[in-house]
Amino acid sequence: MAQAGVDRPRVPRARRAGPPPRRQGPRFRRGRQGASAHHRAGDLEQDHPGFRHPEDASQQLSNAVALHERLFGRQPIGLWPSEGSVSDAMVPLVAAAGFQWMATDEEILGKSIAREFTRDRDGNVENPEALYRSYRVGRDAQVSCGFRDHTLSDLIGFTYASWNPEAAADNFVQRLADAGARYAARTNGGEATIFVILDGENAWEHYEGQGRPFLRALYKRLGTHASLKTVTMAEACAAPKDTLPSIFPGSWINADFYIWIGHPDDQRAWSQLADARRTLESAAGVAPEALARAWEELLIAEGSDWFWWYGDDHSSDHDLVFDELFRRHVRNIYRAIDVPAPEELFVSNITTRPPATDVVAPSGFIHPVIDGEITSYFEWIGAGSVDVAPVGDAMHEVSARDAIVSAIDFGFDLTNLYVKVAGAAPMRDVIRGDQQLSVNFLRPEGCRIVVSGADGTVRAQMVDRPRGLANGASRSCPDIKVAIGQVLELQVPFHCLGVTKESTVAFLVAVNRNAAEVEHHPRHQPIEVQVPDERFPSRNWTA
């Protein structure tokens, strides 16, 4: 008799907030330059500093256990690790958290025992005696482990949705019975335990009746079949006869971690998380409530789903939303401990597609009068401009509100950078009291110019903010000019920024209230200009 191990409700991934559930695509990989199809964990660490914090993994597991107990009234005994990701290092953590079993993919088992699971033309495993059983994993602290048949699992996830429900159920049950018979033939009558595991939330929207006709037909056949018996994962993993002293490090996708750590966009995001964690570890004098909030934001940002959407592996219409939410959680770490977030966290990590921001580059020198008014129609001709988008996320359009800033123009002459900001209301009514405008430079990094209008006096203060420090140091540059009237106009000499000809200057324009950001523009990428030389007008001249 073959046992079919079914995937019961899983322990929730240990985070309270995160992106909407993503749909796992078919198991294929696009070609990529300079990347092996199967990265071991150490392969990438040779080139990129690792993010290694087993204490965080322990906390994630503890949080998951606590949430399960709160929701279901009892401690969980089994675990589907996030993305089916396993390694020797995680087994003791899983055991210490009280879990008795876990599960992952067949390719992990194949690499752990140096054996490939081959299939015939119909997808049936030709060497089932190694796959269709549970194992004890680990040397000292041990956990039982089941390895899913990914062909059977993917039939439910991706294939049967287009079939007649009755025919799909017949096909699946027949495959299970045949697999049990092959196992018995190769093990002198042994009983196979077949693990079928898939994302439980994603397949059914593509099925007739949200999958109900198929599931009813399937359960009916499983309940009456003479050679099949359904068991829970706990039952399937209860008495493993074989031990794996070491388990191959990888996930349920290609038995590696490339999707989450392999692309430069992934690595940039992990570096941002590492920087935030180091800053959090060194924070002093922070109230316990704020510190707890910062650590919670860190755990949220460690979730695997954020990194699923970075890189060239997967994409959706909401990539920019996922990217913004990830960076917002990392910024919240800094905000909770009252440390300014690095400017790079206000810029998209996505490089696989250019963000949809309309920035028009300058076409000529400008020489505006810095008086806060539109003195002449011609004074900003030749300037670049930014298309200011509404403030709000694409997945919550009903909550989008009008931006405070409605337009940004920028340009230069040989010695100065000029910025003009217009708003839905006159800027004299916007920049006053506790509300300020700042020009935040990514290049040169750590420099800000903060424009305030408290007590009716307009000031432009230059602040240098070394990475990770809570308070920046003001410095004087008397040649900076600012005026606020109908618009805000700012003149910043290039020498104040410490840049020379052909250097790149990159910046964002932000509105802040009580030192907390209200909005910034552009939303996903900075404005970039190159410090010009005398030839700039002739190179950009058009008739």
BELQUI-V300311 format. One record per residue. N is the residue number from 1. RES is the residue in three letters. SS is DSSP state (~ for helix, > for strand, _ for the rest). Layout:
((N RES SS) (N RES SS))
This chain:
((1 MET _) (2 ALA >) (3 GLN >) (4 ALA >) (5 GLY >) (6 VAL >) (7 ASP _) (8 ARG _) (9 PRO _) (10 ARG _) (11 VAL _) (12 PRO _) (13 ARG _) (14 ALA _) (15 ARG _) (16 ARG _) (17 ALA _) (18 GLY _) (19 PRO _) (20 PRO _) (21 PRO _) (22 ARG _) (23 ARG _) (24 GLN _) (25 GLY _) (26 PRO _) (27 ARG _) (28 PHE _) (29 ARG _) (30 ARG _) (31 GLY _) (32 ARG _) (33 GLN _) (34 GLY _) (35 ALA _) (36 SER _) (37 ALA _) (38 HIS _) (39 HIS _) (40 ARG _) (41 ALA ~) (42 GLY ~) (43 ASP ~) (44 LEU ~) (45 GLU ~) (46 GLN _) (47 ASP _) (48 HIS _) (49 PRO _) (50 GLY _) (51 PHE _) (52 ARG _) (53 HIS _) (54 PRO ~) (55 GLU ~) (56 ASP ~) (57 ALA ~) (58 SER ~) (59 GLN ~) (60 GLN ~) (61 LEU ~) (62 SER ~) (63 ASN ~) (64 ALA ~) (65 VAL ~) (66 ALA ~) (67 LEU ~) (68 HIS ~) (69 GLU ~) (70 ARG ~) (71 LEU ~) (72 PHE ~) (73 GLY _) (74 ARG _) (75 GLN _) (76 PRO _) (77 ILE _) (78 GLY >) (79 LEU >) (80 TRP >) (81 PRO _) (82 SER ~) (83 GLU ~) (84 GLY ~) (85 SER _) (86 VAL >) (87 SER _) (88 ASP ~) (89 ALA ~) (90 MET ~) (91 VAL ~) (92 PRO ~) (93 LEU ~) (94 VAL ~) (95 ALA ~) (96 ALA ~) (97 ALA _) (98 GLY _) (99 PHE _) (100 GLN _) (101 TRP >) (102 MET >) (103 ALA >) (104 THR >) (105 ASP >) (106 GLU ~) (107 GLU ~) (108 ILE ~) (109 LEU ~) (110 GLY ~) (111 LYS ~) (112 SER ~) (113 ILE _) (114 ALA _) (115 ARG _) (116 GLU _) (117 PHE _) (118 THR _) (119 ARG >) (120 ASP _) (121 ARG _) (122 ASP _) (123 GLY _) (124 ASN _) (125 VAL >) (126 GLU _) (127 ASN _) (128 PRO ~) (129 GLU ~) (130 ALA ~) (131 LEU ~) (132 TYR _) (133 ARG _) (134 SER _) (135 TYR >) (136 ARG >) (137 VAL >) (138 GLY _) (139 ARG _) (140 ASP _) (141 ALA _) (142 GLN _) (143 VAL >) (144 SER >) (145 CYS >) (146 GLY >) (147 PHE >) (148 ARG >) (149 ASP _) (150 HIS ~) (151 THR ~) (152 LEU ~) (153 SER ~) (154 ASP ~) (155 LEU ~) (156 ILE ~) (157 GLY ~) (158 PHE ~) (159 THR ~) (160 TYR ~) (161 ALA ~) (162 SER ~) (163 TRP _) (164 ASN _) (165 PRO ~) (166 GLU ~) (167 ALA ~) (168 ALA ~) (169 ALA ~) (170 ASP ~) (171 ASN ~) (172 PHE ~) (173 VAL ~) (174 GLN ~) (175 ARG ~) (176 LEU ~) (177 ALA ~) (178 ASP ~) (179 ALA ~) (180 GLY ~) (181 ALA ~) (182 ARG ~) (183 TYR ~) (184 ALA ~) (185 ALA ~) (186 ARG ~) (187 THR _) (188 ASN _) (189 GLY _) (190 GLY _) (191 GLU _) (192 ALA _) (193 THR >) (194 ILE >) (195 PHE >) (196 VAL >) (197 ILE _) (198 LEU _) (199 ASP _) (200 GLY _) (201 GLU _) (202 ASN _) (203 ALA _) (204 TRP ~) (205 GLU ~) (206 HIS ~) (207 TYR _) (208 GLU ~) (209 GLY ~) (210 GLN ~) (211 GLY ~) (212 ARG ~) (213 PRO ~) (214 PHE ~) (215 LEU ~) (216 ARG ~) (217 ALA ~) (218 LEU ~) (219 TYR ~) (220 LYS ~) (221 ARG ~) (222 LEU ~) (223 GLY ~) (224 THR ~) (225 HIS _) (226 ALA _) (227 SER _) (228 LEU >) (229 LYS >) (230 THR >) (231 VAL >) (232 THR _) (233 MET ~) (234 ALA ~) (235 GLU ~) (236 ALA ~) (237 CYS _) (238 ALA _) (239 ALA _) (240 PRO _) (241 LYS _) (242 ASP >) (243 THR >) (244 LEU >) (245 PRO _) (246 SER _) (247 ILE _) (248 PHE _) (249 PRO _) (250 GLY >) (251 SER _) (252 TRP _) (253 ILE _) (254 ASN _) (255 ALA _) (256 ASP _) (257 PHE _) (258 TYR ~) (259 ILE ~) (260 TRP ~) (261 ILE ~) (262 GLY _) (263 HIS _) (264 PRO ~) (265 ASP ~) (266 ASP ~) (267 GLN ~) (268 ARG ~) (269 ALA ~) (270 TRP ~) (271 SER ~) (272 GLN ~) (273 LEU ~) (274 ALA ~) (275 ASP ~) (276 ALA ~) (277 ARG ~) (278 ARG ~) (279 THR ~) (280 LEU ~) (281 GLU ~) (282 SER _) (283 ALA _) (284 ALA _) (285 GLY _) (286 VAL _) (287 ALA _) (288 PRO ~) (289 GLU ~) (290 ALA ~) (291 LEU ~) (292 ALA ~) (293 ARG ~) (294 ALA ~) (295 TRP ~) (296 GLU ~) (297 GLU ~) (298 LEU ~) (299 LEU ~) (300 ILE ~) (301 ALA ~) (302 GLU _) (303 GLY _) (304 SER ~) (305 ASP ~) (306 TRP ~) (307 PHE ~) (308 TRP ~) (309 TRP _) (310 TYR _) (311 GLY _) (312 ASP _) (313 ASP _) (314 HIS _) (315 SER _) (316 SER _) (317 ASP _) (318 HIS _) (319 ASP ~) (320 LEU ~) (321 VAL ~) (322 PHE ~) (323 ASP ~) (324 GLU ~) (325 LEU ~) (326 PHE ~) (327 ARG ~) (328 ARG ~) (329 HIS ~) (330 VAL ~) (331 ARG ~) (332 ASN ~) (333 ILE ~) (334 TYR ~) (335 ARG ~) (336 ALA ~) (337 ILE _) (338 ASP _) (339 VAL _) (340 PRO _) (341 ALA _) (342 PRO _) (343 GLU ~) (344 GLU ~) (345 LEU ~) (346 PHE ~) (347 VAL _) (348 SER _) (349 ASN _) (350 ILE _) (351 THR _) (352 THR _) (353 ARG _) (354 PRO _) (355 PRO _) (356 ALA _) (357 THR _) (358 ASP _) (359 VAL >) (360 VAL >) (361 ALA _) (362 PRO _) (363 SER _) (364 GLY _) (365 PHE _) (366 ILE _) (367 HIS _) (368 PRO _) (369 VAL _) (370 ILE _) (371 ASP _) (372 GLY _) (373 GLU _) (374 ILE _) (375 THR _) (376 SER _) (377 TYR _) (378 PHE _) (379 GLU _) (380 TRP _) (381 ILE _) (382 GLY _) (383 ALA _) (384 GLY >) (385 SER >) (386 VAL >) (387 ASP _) (388 VAL _) (389 ALA _) (390 PRO _) (391 VAL >) (392 GLY _) (393 ASP _) (394 ALA ~) (395 MET ~) (396 HIS ~) (397 GLU ~) (398 VAL ~) (399 SER ~) (400 ALA _) (401 ARG >) (402 ASP _) (403 ALA _) (404 ILE _) (405 VAL >) (406 SER >) (407 ALA >) (408 ILE >) (409 ASP >) (410 PHE >) (411 GLY >) (412 PHE >) (413 ASP _) (414 LEU _) (415 THR _) (416 ASN >) (417 LEU >) (418 TYR >) (419 VAL >) (420 LYS >) (421 VAL >) (422 ALA >) (423 GLY >) (424 ALA _) (425 ALA _) (426 PRO _) (427 MET ~) (428 ARG ~) (429 ASP ~) (430 VAL ~) (431 ILE _) (432 ARG _) (433 GLY _) (434 ASP _) (435 GLN >) (436 GLN >) (437 LEU >) (438 SER >) (439 VAL >) (440 ASN >) (441 PHE >) (442 LEU >) (443 ARG >) (444 PRO _) (445 GLU _) (446 GLY _) (447 CYS >) (448 ARG >) (449 ILE >) (450 VAL >) (451 VAL >) (452 SER >) (453 GLY _) (454 ALA ~) (455 ASP ~) (456 GLY ~) (457 THR _) (458 VAL _) (459 ARG >) (460 ALA >) (461 GLN >) (462 MET >) (463 VAL >) (464 ASP >) (465 ARG _) (466 PRO _) (467 ARG _) (468 GLY _) (469 LEU _) (470 ALA _) (471 ASN _) (472 GLY _) (473 ALA >) (474 SER >) (475 ARG >) (476 SER _) (477 CYS _) (478 PRO _) (479 ASP _) (480 ILE _) (481 LYS >) (482 VAL >) (483 ALA >) (484 ILE >) (485 GLY _) (486 GLN _) (487 VAL _) (488 LEU >) (489 GLU >) (490 LEU >) (491 GLN >) (492 VAL >) (493 PRO >) (494 PHE ~) (495 HIS ~) (496 CYS ~) (497 LEU ~) (498 GLY _) (499 VAL _) (500 THR _) (501 LYS _) (502 GLU _) (503 SER _) (504 THR >) (505 VAL >) (506 ALA >) (507 PHE >) (508 LEU >) (509 VAL >) (510 ALA >) (511 VAL >) (512 ASN >) (513 ARG >) (514 ASN _) (515 ALA _) (516 ALA >) (517 GLU >) (518 VAL >) (519 GLU >) (520 HIS >) (521 HIS >) (522 PRO _) (523 ARG _) (524 HIS _) (525 GLN _) (526 PRO _) (527 ILE >) (528 GLU >) (529 VAL >) (530 GLN >) (531 VAL _) (532 PRO _) (533 ASP _) (534 GLU _) (535 ARG _) (536 PHE ~) (537 PRO ~) (538 SER ~) (539 ARG ~) (540 ASN _) (541 TRP _) (542 THR _) (543 ALA _))
